[in-house]
Amino acid sequence: MARIMPFMALAADVVRHALPLLPLYVLHGDFASYVLLTAFDLSLGLMLIVGTTRDPGDVNSVDPRSRWLVLQLVSVVVVAVFLAITAAIIAIPIGMPAYLFGLYAGVDWGAVMLQRRFWVPVVGMSLLAAIRFQSLFVARTTPGHRGQPTNKGPVIGNLQRDRRQSLAAKAAQVTLIGTFAGLCYLLIIFGHSGLYALPVLYNAVLVFYDARPDVGQRIFPTLWQEK
């Protein structure tokens, strides 16, 4: 089970990153909806990194009833709502370049956000992010006894290594958010010039850093070193 949980987390990341591509390539969408969905995806990723970075005092023992399937499903829904609301707020500054370039290009952002092909991926990404959070939480905690303190269980894994990888992932995510502005400019301003391969390449990079956060530690050595 311990091996399955990290795989489930990575699979949820891969599918979440793929959802903004579906309206663009399958449903004949446009670059405007893609960049908005990608801004939301980037904000979800940042929330997950912050929310899953472990500290010594974090929960490592849970009530055994929390492992019941129905309670885990409820947890996924609750976490999805929380992540969606918070990520929507964070996505405002992240998506601001897309909004400004879109105004220059004459994009009707109101019409874009009212489309069903925009909201369905938003709901899907939120649920997938919640599944990723829940799977990591389950993998890092053990069922204790009812009433047992939440920090009295055995520590699973290596806290220092996990923290280094989380900080490396955060550095990579911040860098990808920075390059997102350039992607918005190219897609919105020059989107009709045959740039349909760029979204796939960008999303492939997102998947790569989710799968190998340790690479970010080597590429961004000063950004991930937080106290």
C-alpha positions, 0 to 999 in steps of 0.5 A, a space after each residue: 500500500 505504501 508503494 501504491 499511494 505515491 503512484 496514485 499521487 503522481 497519477 492524479 498530478 498527471 491527469 490534473 495537468 492534462 485536463 487544461 489540454 482537453 478543451 484545447 485539443 479535443 473540444 476545439 477550445 482556444 488558448 484563452 481558456 487554456 491559459 486560465 485553466 493552467 493558471 488555476 492548475 499552477 495555483 493548485 500545485 503551489 497549494 499542494 506543495 505548501 500543504 504537504 511540506 512536512 514538519 516534525 510536529 505534523 500529524 502522524 497518527 490518526 483515528 482508525 475510523 478515518 480510514 473508512 472509505 466513506 470518510 475518505 471520500 468526504 475528506 476528498 470533497 471537503 479538501 477539494 472545495 477548500 483547494 478550489 476556493 484558495 487556488 482561485 484567489 491565488 490564480 488571480 495574480 498568476 493569471 494576470 498576464 493572461 488577462 492583460 494580454 487578452 484585453 489587448 487581443 480582444 478576448 472576451 474573458 466573461 464568455 470564456 469563463 461561462 463556458 461549460 468546457 471551462 468549469 468542468 476541468 476546474 472541478 476535475 482539477 480540484 478533485 484530483 488535487 484533493 485526491 493527491 493530498 489525501 493519498 499523501 496524507 494516508 501514506 504518511 500517517 498510521 491508524 492509532 487508537 481512538 483518542 490517541 494524540 495525533 503526534 504519537 505515532 511512528 514517523 513514516 519516511 524521512 522528514 528532512 529528505 521530504 522537506 528538501 524535495 518539497 522546497 525543491 518542488 516549490 522552487 520549480 513551481 515558482 519558476 514555472 509560474 514566472 515563465 507562464 507569463 511568457 507562455 501567455 504572451 506567445 499563445 494569446 498574441 501569436 496564438 494563430 501562428 502554429 504554436 499548438 505544441 507549446 501547451 503540451 511541452 509546458 504541461 510535460 514540464 509540469 509533470 516532470 517536476 512533479 515526478 522528479 522534485 529532486 531535480 529542482 533541488 539541483 537546478 534551483 540550488 538557491 531557491 529551495 534553500 529555505 530556513 
